[in-house]
Amino acid sequence: MLTRDDDAVLRSVAPDVFDHAVSPAFASEFLRDPRHHLAVAIDQDIVIGFASAVHYVHPDKPPELWINEVGVAESHRRKGLARQLLLLLFDLARSLGCRHAWVLTDRANPSAANLYSSMPGATPPSEPLLFEFDLEVLNA
């Protein structure tokens, strides 16, 4: 688990781990936010996998963990790294008082669906509707 002072770890990342190049400013902001969490897998000083999450509270529910994204370099897939990264996040979530963790994926990502369905305590997926709002298009 990275801490607020681990910016340097994210300076050396395999090219196919994140969707885009890591921004030092965004990485610093992310790591300094106590509700944001990043588990990483490192091989020879290079980040070859990650799982990111946010824990949050709501007025009528105990804390929950939202798993934002999991990524592993192609060269290190199928070795159980994604599972280990999720388990790290789950341990952290329990220590924060979270009773549930959740993640969204879609049918176009069978690797993710297989990973998530293989985790202990996973409930079968429903058919959620996900709406994304482009805030630049909306005129308030």
TAPE-V831219 format. One line per field, one symbol per residue. phi: phi as a letter, one per 20 degrees, with the letter a starting at -180 (. if undefined). psi: psi as a letter, one per 20 degrees, with the letter a starting at -180 (. if undefined). A space follows every 10 residues. Layout:
phi=???
psi=???
This chain:
phi=.fdgddgffe eccgfdeefc ffegfffffg feefeeccec dcclmdfdab bdbcdbcbgd bfgcdeeeac bcggfcfmcn ffffffffff ffgffenfdb cbbdbcffcf ffffgffefg nfegfddfdd dddeffefdf
psi=pqrijkhhhj inpqhkgrhr qpphgggggg hioiiqqopq ppoljppjqq pqrpqrrqhj qrqrpoogqp ppqhijrkjj ggghgghghg ggghhjjqiq qqqqariimh ggggghiiqp jpqqqamqpp pppoihhpo.
